[in-house]
Amino acid sequence: MLQNSQQNNFFVGSFITSVVGAAALILADFAGWYWGNYYVGVEERGWLDVSFDNILVAPILLTAAILLLLCTYISIIALRGELPPQYLQYSKFAALISIGLQLVVAIIFIVIITLDESEWWFDFGFYGGFIGGILTFFLLNQASKTIE
């Protein structure tokens, strides 16, 4: 009974972290930048998020969020006790792909903004999505260890 309770704890945790991560990616800014020249009176501000303003980045971030929502769905199936064993492997793989997509966007953003010499920062969308993806993978991995 303890093993089943422990599994449920891991699946509840992965449910929470994947929902928070996906919501952060969809609803919050992923990153932002600012460039200004006081003497000329020119300034530029920008951000990366899931919107029509960022048509190149939005599909990637949306895909990462959908993969985390897939982990949410699989966690719900597991909590209901109807989890086929291969679904757990799929969800761990989906969490890893989500983390990878977020890292690709972050690295490309850093390279482009650093070349532009702008001030930049990561926002809640990055931290929530990235940490949510890592925690989701970790919890699903722990749940798979208790099943074996």
C-alpha positions in Angstrom: 0.0 0.0 0.0 2.9 2.3 0.8 4.2 1.9 -2.8 0.9 2.9 -4.3 0.6 5.9 -2.0 4.1 6.9 -2.9 3.4 6.6 -6.6 0.3 8.7 -6.2 2.4 11.4 -4.5 4.8 11.5 -7.4 1.9 11.7 -9.9 0.2 14.5 -8.0 3.5 16.4 -7.9 4.0 15.9 -11.6 0.5 17.0 -12.3 1.0 20.3 -10.3 4.4 21.1 -11.8 3.4 20.3 -15.4 0.3 22.5 -15.1 2.2 25.4 -13.6 5.0 25.0 -16.2 2.6 25.0 -19.1 0.6 27.9 -17.7 3.8 29.9 -17.2 4.8 29.3 -20.8 1.4 30.2 -22.2 0.4 33.1 -20.0 3.7 34.9 -19.0 6.6 36.5 -20.8 9.5 34.1 -21.5 12.2 36.8 -21.8 12.6 40.5 -22.4 15.1 43.1 -23.5 15.7 46.8 -23.5 18.0 49.0 -25.5 18.2 52.8 -25.2 20.4 55.7 -26.1 19.6 58.7 -23.8 21.5 61.2 -26.0 19.7 60.4 -29.2 16.4 59.8 -27.5 15.9 56.3 -28.9 14.8 53.3 -27.0 13.6 49.8 -27.8 11.8 47.3 -25.6 10.7 43.8 -26.5 9.7 40.4 -25.2 9.3 36.8 -26.1 6.0 35.2 -25.3 3.2 33.2 -26.9 1.5 35.9 -29.0 1.2 37.0 -32.6 3.9 39.6 -31.9 6.4 36.7 -31.7 5.3 34.6 -34.6 8.7 32.7 -34.8 9.0 31.9 -31.1 5.4 31.3 -30.2 5.0 27.9 -31.9 8.1 26.6 -30.2 7.0 27.8 -26.7 3.4 26.6 -27.4 4.8 23.1 -28.3 6.8 23.0 -25.1 3.6 23.9 -23.2 1.5 21.3 -25.0 4.1 18.7 -24.1 3.9 19.6 -20.4 0.1 19.4 -20.7 0.5 15.9 -22.1 2.5 15.1 -18.9 -0.5 16.5 -17.0 -2.9 14.2 -18.8 -0.7 11.2 -18.3 -0.5 12.0 -14.6 -4.3 12.1 -14.4 -4.5 8.7 -16.1 -2.0 7.4 -13.6 -3.9 8.7 -10.6 -7.0 7.0 -11.9 -5.1 3.7 -12.0 -5.3 3.2 -15.7 -1.7 3.9 -16.8 -0.2 1.6 -19.5 3.5 1.3 -18.8 4.7 2.8 -22.0 2.7 6.0 -21.3 5.0 6.8 -18.4 8.0 6.6 -20.7 6.2 8.8 -23.3 5.6 11.4 -20.6 9.2 11.4 -19.4 10.3 11.9 -23.0 7.7 14.7 -23.5 9.1 16.5 -20.4 12.6 16.2 -21.7 11.6 17.5 -25.2 9.8 20.4 -23.5 13.0 21.3 -21.5 15.1 21.0 -24.7 12.8 23.3 -26.7 12.9 25.9 -23.9 16.7 25.7 -23.8 17.0 26.1 -27.6 14.9 29.3 -27.4 16.8 30.6 -24.4 20.2 30.0 -26.0 19.2 31.6 -29.4 17.8 34.5 -27.5 21.0 35.0 -25.5 23.2 34.8 -28.6 21.1 37.3 -30.6 20.6 39.8 -27.7 24.3 39.6 -26.7 25.4 40.5 -30.2 22.9 43.4 -30.1 24.4 44.6 -26.8 21.0 45.1 -25.2 20.0 44.6 -21.6 18.0 41.4 -21.3 16.4 39.1 -18.7 14.5 35.9 -18.4 11.0 36.2 -17.1 8.4 34.0 -15.3 7.6 32.1 -18.5 11.2 30.8 -18.7 11.6 30.1 -15.0 8.2 28.6 -14.5 8.3 26.5 -17.7 11.9 25.3 -17.3 11.7 24.5 -13.6 8.3 23.0 -14.1 9.6 20.8 -16.9 12.6 19.6 -14.8 10.5 18.9 -11.7 7.9 17.1 -13.9 10.6 14.9 -15.4 12.2 14.2 -12.0 8.8 13.2 -10.4 7.8 11.0 -13.3 11.2 9.4 -13.2 10.8 8.7 -9.5 7.3 7.3 -10.1 8.7 4.9 -12.8 11.3 3.7 -10.2 8.5 2.8 -7.8 6.6 0.9 -10.5 9.6 -1.4 -11.3 
